[in-house]
Amino acid sequence: MGAYSYWDYGPSYYCRHHREAIQEWGLTTRFFLSTYQGATGPTAFLLGVIFDGLVLAERAWAAPVMLRAHLGHLRIGRLARMHASQLASALAAARCGARYPRRVARFIKASSAVVLDDYAGRPENIWLDALTTGEVIQRFERLPGVSQKKARMAVKLLVLGFMYGRYPNLERWCDLDMAVDRHTARVFLRTGLVPYAPRFTPSASRLIADVTYAARRLSPDFPARLDDPAFEIGRDYCSPQDPDCQACPLGRPGVCRRRIHMTRATSVLEA
């Protein structure tokens, strides 16, 4: 049995209660606006996007600063020309916290080469001359080491952060989709917002599309509003093996269906 759309069958109050519960929790977190502040400058921001997910989330945006302190620069041309092993050694020496320094080094080197060739060596050109928010997301997704999760997160930070008010063509908040990973998808599956059958295992693209659709229905004016609250709930309360439903902000009656068994479906996604 495949998936079906809850929105075709469920009562409208179910959608409203979920949105209000998640947004209420979101009022207590400013994670998405504070983490990027350590990365000063477009190149540091781009490297922070690459580091995210490959180091602890709280350290991802400090890692470029640490690398710059060790190398003495963050120049795209020089990063693109560095040997991957040399860059990996620099990452280790700078104590950036990369769990897989060789992998991170390959991503940084390859993405720097793309920026050098396609954007005149200036990372800010990725978003400065784009016509739409969706185009910026697509440009980030084409960079080595940048997944849909990272691309959506990066554009959200750009639009809500230091680009706010400067580029009206990129301020269509309805185009800012939620970044989907195992944590956010697990919350959407267990609450029943994405109501798969118990033994249904989707492909990664199917699960991303269905969670994205559900987020758009919950918050059509700004789907990415649900991103950080859902991530923190998934990480801190809705763990894969031992969820703390009593303490969870979504644990009150009428909000979460507690479909605890819906964990395997998220294995197709990045952490």
One Martini backbone bead per residue (centre of mass of N, CA, C, O) as a GRO file, in nm:
protein
  271
    1MET     BB    1   0.096   0.036   0.023
    2GLY     BB    2   0.070   0.356  -0.021
    3ALA     BB    3   0.044   0.676  -0.032
    4TYR     BB    4  -0.145   0.952   0.105
    5SER     BB    5  -0.354   1.228   0.135
    6TYR     BB    6  -0.453   1.391   0.414
    7TRP     BB    7  -0.591   1.645   0.283
    8ASP     BB    8  -0.837   1.464   0.167
    9TYR     BB    9  -0.940   1.357   0.482
   10GLY     BB   10  -0.874   1.558   0.688
   11PRO     BB   11  -0.914   1.781   0.917
   12SER     BB   12  -0.845   2.117   0.941
   13TYR     BB   13  -0.753   2.130   1.244
   14TYR     BB   14  -0.499   1.957   1.220
   15CYS     BB   15  -0.330   2.156   1.066
   16ARG     BB   16  -0.353   2.397   1.265
   17HIS     BB   17  -0.233   2.260   1.518
   18HIS     BB   18   0.045   2.204   1.403
   19ARG     BB   19   0.130   2.486   1.326
   20GLU     BB   20   0.099   2.615   1.608
   21ALA     BB   21   0.290   2.423   1.761
   22ILE     BB   22   0.548   2.469   1.595
   23GLN     BB   23   0.555   2.781   1.609
   24GLU     BB   24   0.564   2.806   1.914
   25TRP     BB   25   0.839   2.669   1.935
   26GLY     BB   26   0.986   2.870   1.739
   27LEU     BB   27   0.984   3.122   1.935
   28THR     BB   28   1.235   2.987   2.116
   29THR     BB   29   1.407   3.003   1.843
   30ARG     BB   30   1.740   3.127   1.689
   31PHE     BB   31   1.928   2.941   1.522
   32PHE     BB   32   1.908   3.045   1.216
   33LEU     BB   33   2.024   3.348   1.304
   34SER     BB   34   2.304   3.266   1.471
   35THR     BB   35   2.501   3.062   1.321
   36TYR     BB   36   2.616   3.257   1.077
   37GLN     BB   37   2.774   3.495   1.228
   38GLY     BB   38   3.070   3.369   1.220
   39ALA     BB   39   3.038   3.405   0.903
   40THR     BB   40   3.242   3.619   0.734
   41GLY     BB   41   3.145   3.632   0.437
   42PRO     BB   42   3.087   3.458   0.148
   43THR     BB   43   3.300   3.232   0.177
   44ALA     BB   44   3.234   3.153   0.466
   45PHE     BB   45   2.944   3.083   0.408
   46LEU     BB   46   2.990   2.857   0.203
   47LEU     BB   47   3.158   2.679   0.396
   48GLY     BB   48   2.938   2.649   0.609
   49VAL     BB   49   2.750   2.486   0.431
   50ILE     BB   50   2.946   2.249   0.391
   51PHE     BB   51   2.998   2.184   0.695
   52ASP     BB   52   2.721   2.122   0.726
   53GLY     BB   53   2.691   1.790   0.863
   54LEU     BB   54   3.025   1.748   0.912
   55VAL     BB   55   2.959   1.895   1.168
   56LEU     BB   56   2.865   2.049   1.416
   57ALA     BB   57   2.622   2.278   1.397
   58GLU     BB   58   2.759   2.486   1.604
   59ARG     BB   59   3.049   2.476   1.419
   60ALA     BB   60   3.014   2.536   1.112
   61TRP     BB   61   3.055   2.866   1.128
   62ALA     BB   62   3.348   2.854   1.264
   63ALA     BB   63   3.533   2.690   1.071
   64PRO     BB   64   3.618   2.909   0.860
   65VAL     BB   65   3.767   3.086   1.067
   66MET     BB   66   3.976   2.869   1.146
   67LEU     BB   67   4.089   2.828   0.861
   68ARG     BB   68   4.181   3.121   0.815
   69ALA     BB   69   4.378   3.133   1.054
   70HIS     BB   70   4.564   2.910   0.932
   71LEU     BB   71   4.601   3.016   0.624
   72GLY     BB   72   4.533   3.347   0.586
   73HIS     BB   73   4.275   3.257   0.409
   74LEU     BB   74   3.971   3.272   0.159
   75ARG     BB   75   4.051   3.192  -0.142
   76ILE     BB   76   3.917   3.053  -0.410
   77GLY     BB   77   4.164   3.001  -0.594
   78ARG     BB   78   4.342   2.861  -0.378
   79LEU     BB   79   4.144   2.637  -0.301
   80ALA     BB   80   4.121   2.512  -0.591
   81ARG     BB   81   4.451   2.453  -0.606
   82MET     BB   82   4.455   2.275  -0.383
   83HIS     BB   83   4.531   2.000  -0.242
   84ALA     BB   84   4.338   1.781  -0.080
   85SER     BB   85   4.548   1.688   0.133
   86GLN     BB   86   4.631   1.972   0.222
   87LEU     BB   87   4.346   2.060   0.313
   88ALA     BB   88   4.302   1.834   0.520
   89SER     BB   89   4.539   1.917   0.702
   90ALA     BB   90   4.429   2.199   0.765
   91LEU     BB   91   4.168   2.109   0.903
   92ALA     BB   92   4.308   1.953   1.131
   93ALA     BB   93   4.493   2.186   1.238
   94ALA     BB   94   4.236   2.386   1.286
   95ARG     BB   95   4.007   2.235   1.434
   96CYS     BB   96   3.707   2.208   1.282
   97GLY     BB   97   3.560   1.910   1.328
   98ALA     BB   98   3.599   1.712   1.106
   99ARG     BB   99   3.519   1.380   1.045
  100TYR     BB  100   3.593   1.419   0.714
  101PRO     BB  101   3.844   1.587   0.582
  102ARG     BB  102   3.868   1.473   0.292
  103ARG     BB  103   3.577   1.526   0.208
  104VAL     BB  104   3.569   1.828   0.266
  105ALA     BB  105   3.804   1.903   0.080
  106ARG     BB  106   3.669   1.815  -0.184
  107PHE     BB  107   3.430   2.008  -0.166
  108ILE     BB  108   3.583   2.275  -0.148
  109LYS     BB  109   3.746   2.247  -0.408
  110ALA     BB  110   3.508   2.199  -0.608
  111SER     BB  111   3.338   2.452  -0.536
  112SER     BB  112   3.559   2.658  -0.599
  113ALA     BB  113   3.577   2.586  -0.900
  114VAL     BB  114   3.288   2.666  -0.971
  115VAL     BB  115   3.308   2.961  -0.881
  116LEU     BB  116   3.544   3.033  -1.066
  117ASP     BB  117   3.394   2.956  -1.343
  118ASP     BB  118   3.075   3.068  -1.292
  119TYR     BB  119   3.141   3.331  -1.062
  120ALA     BB  120   3.422   3.481  -1.074
  121GLY     BB  121   3.513   3.398  -0.768
  122ARG     BB  122   3.214   3.483  -0.648
  123PRO     BB  123   2.983   3.375  -0.426
  124GLU     BB  124   2.769   3.613  -0.442
  125ASN     BB  125   2.676   3.542  -0.742
  126ILE     BB  126   2.473   3.322  -0.673
  127TRP     BB  127   2.255   3.561  -0.562
  128LEU     BB  128   2.272   3.846  -0.704
  129ASP     BB  129   2.175   3.743  -1.023
  130ALA     BB  130   1.916   3.630  -0.935
  131LEU     BB  131   1.561   3.610  -0.982
  132THR     BB  132   1.514   3.370  -0.775
  133THR     BB  133   1.496   3.163  -0.515
  134GLY     BB  134   1.500   2.896  -0.677
  135GLU     BB  135   1.766   2.956  -0.828
  136VAL     BB  136   1.951   2.960  -0.581
  137ILE     BB  137   1.899   2.673  -0.491
  138GLN     BB  138   2.003   2.537  -0.752
  139ARG     BB  139   2.291   2.645  -0.733
  140PHE     BB  140   2.364   2.509  -0.467
  141GLU     BB  141   2.299   2.210  -0.560
  142ARG     BB  142   2.549   2.214  -0.776
  143LEU     BB  143   2.729   2.189  -0.541
  144PRO     BB  144   2.962   2.029  -0.392
  145GLY     BB  145   2.816   1.926  -0.081
  146VAL     BB  146   2.515   2.027  -0.170
  147SER     BB  147   2.211   1.985  -0.064
  148GLN     BB  148   1.886   2.044  -0.024
  149LYS     BB  149   1.915   2.115   0.270
  150LYS     BB  150   2.145   2.324   0.241
  151ALA     BB  151   2.019   2.507   0.026
  152ARG     BB  152   1.768   2.595   0.186
  153MET     BB  153   1.917   2.701   0.431
  154ALA     BB  154   2.093   2.915   0.291
  155VAL     BB  155   1.862   3.091   0.174
  156LYS     BB  156   1.729   3.154   0.439
  157LEU     BB  157   1.969   3.304   0.562
  158LEU     BB  158   1.994   3.518   0.345
  159VAL     BB  159   1.704   3.641   0.355
  160LEU     BB  160   1.691   3.670   0.685
  161GLY     BB  161   1.955   3.809   0.701
  162PHE     BB  162   2.186   4.001   0.522
  163MET     BB  163   1.950   4.037   0.279
  164TYR     BB  164   1.743   4.193   0.412
  165GLY     BB  165   1.584   4.430   0.194
  166ARG     BB  166   1.782   4.421  -0.078
  167TYR     BB  167   1.611   4.172  -0.240
  168PRO     BB  168   1.296   4.149  -0.348
  169ASN     BB  169   1.317   3.898  -0.551
  170LEU     BB  170   1.400   3.708  -0.276
  171GLU     BB  171   1.111   3.761  -0.093
  172ARG     BB  172   0.965   3.482  -0.148
  173TRP     BB  173   0.866   3.297   0.112
  174CYS     BB  174   0.696   3.073  -0.039
  175ASP     BB  175   0.982   2.953  -0.170
  176LEU     BB  176   1.070   2.858   0.120
  177ASP     BB  177   1.171   2.561   0.191
  178MET     BB  178   1.206   2.296   0.371
  179ALA     BB  179   1.451   2.126   0.530
  180VAL     BB  180   1.525   1.786   0.463
  181ASP     BB  181   1.550   1.536   0.715
  182ARG     BB  182   1.540   1.301   0.952
  183HIS     BB  183   1.416   1.479   1.170
  184THR     BB  184   1.182   1.617   1.017
  185ALA     BB  185   1.056   1.361   0.892
  186ARG     BB  186   0.991   1.214   1.158
  187VAL     BB  187   0.783   1.419   1.256
  188PHE     BB  188   0.590   1.400   1.007
  189LEU     BB  189   0.536   1.093   1.036
  190ARG     BB  190   0.447   1.061   1.343
  191THR     BB  191   0.208   1.278   1.323
  192GLY     BB  192   0.076   1.239   1.012
  193LEU     BB  193   0.149   1.448   0.784
  194VAL     BB  194   0.286   1.181   0.662
  195PRO     BB  195   0.067   0.905   0.573
  196TYR     BB  196   0.203   0.633   0.581
  197ALA     BB  197   0.235   0.324   0.559
  198PRO     BB  198   0.401   0.119   0.771
  199ARG     BB  199   0.567  -0.046   0.510
  200PHE     BB  200   0.648   0.213   0.373
  201THR     BB  201   0.924   0.281   0.138
  202PRO     BB  202   1.069   0.545   0.026
  203SER     BB  203   1.216   0.755  -0.151
  204ALA     BB  204   1.392   1.032  -0.117
  205SER     BB  205   1.232   1.209  -0.319
  206ARG     BB  206   0.951   1.141  -0.207
  207LEU     BB  207   0.988   1.235   0.085
  208ILE     BB  208   1.069   1.525   0.024
  209ALA     BB  209   0.811   1.600  -0.133
  210ASP     BB  210   0.603   1.536   0.098
  211VAL     BB  211   0.717   1.724   0.315
  212THR     BB  212   0.708   1.980   0.147
  213TYR     BB  213   0.402   1.976   0.101
  214ALA     BB  214   0.317   1.981   0.398
  215ALA     BB  215   0.455   2.253   0.465
  216ARG     BB  216   0.292   2.420   0.262
  217ARG     BB  217   0.016   2.362   0.398
  218LEU     BB  218   0.085   2.475   0.681
  219SER     BB  219   0.290   2.720   0.540
  220PRO     BB  220   0.242   2.901   0.261
  221ASP     BB  221   0.402   3.176   0.324
  222PHE     BB  222   0.635   2.992   0.511
  223PRO     BB  223   0.773   2.690   0.521
  224ALA     BB  224   1.058   2.746   0.674
  225ARG     BB  225   0.940   2.799   0.961
  226LEU     BB  226   0.947   2.472   1.034
  227ASP     BB  227   1.240   2.381   1.041
  228ASP     BB  228   1.377   2.427   1.325
  229PRO     BB  229   1.160   2.310   1.506
  230ALA     BB  230   1.159   2.023   1.377
  231PHE     BB  231   1.457   1.965   1.425
  232GLU     BB  232   1.464   1.995   1.738
  233ILE     BB  233   1.248   1.786   1.797
  234GLY     BB  234   1.389   1.546   1.654
  235ARG     BB  235   1.659   1.566   1.821
  236ASP     BB  236   1.543   1.607   2.137
  237TYR     BB  237   1.269   1.403   2.126
  238CYS     BB  238   1.240   1.241   1.831
  239SER     BB  239   1.381   0.978   1.852
  240PRO     BB  240   1.426   0.675   1.709
  241GLN     BB  241   1.419   0.485   1.991
  242ASP     BB  242   1.357   0.723   2.246
  243PRO     BB  243   1.100   0.897   2.277
  244ASP     BB  244   0.984   1.212   2.432
  245CYS     BB  245   0.654   1.261   2.450
  246GLN     BB  246   0.599   1.418   2.717
  247ALA     BB  247   0.808   1.668   2.646
  248CYS     BB  248   0.694   1.727   2.386
  249PRO     BB  249   0.548   1.991   2.214
  250LEU     BB  250   0.361   1.761   2.044
  251GLY     BB  251   0.227   1.574   2.289
  252ARG     BB  252  -0.040   1.673   2.272
  253PRO     BB  253  -0.350   1.637   2.218
  254GLY     BB  254  -0.421   1.635   1.862
  255VAL     BB  255  -0.121   1.634   1.723
  256CYS     BB  256   0.004   1.347   1.784
  257ARG     BB  257   0.011   0.999   1.674
  258ARG     BB  258   0.254   0.821   1.749
  259ARG     BB  259   0.433   0.688   1.498
  260ILE     BB  260   0.701   0.520   1.591
  261HIS     BB  261   0.747   0.317   1.342
  262MET     BB  262   0.829   0.579   1.151
  263THR     BB  263   1.167   0.532   1.083
  264ARG     BB  264   1.274   0.376   0.832
  265ALA     BB  265   1.195   0.588   0.609
  266THR     BB  266   1.445   0.792   0.693
  267SER     BB  267   1.706   0.630   0.587
  268VAL     BB  268   1.717   0.783   0.294
  269LEU     BB  269   1.840   1.012   0.456
  270GLU     BB  270   2.003   1.252   0.578
  271ALA     BB  271   2.117   1.369   0.893
   0.00000   0.00000   0.00000
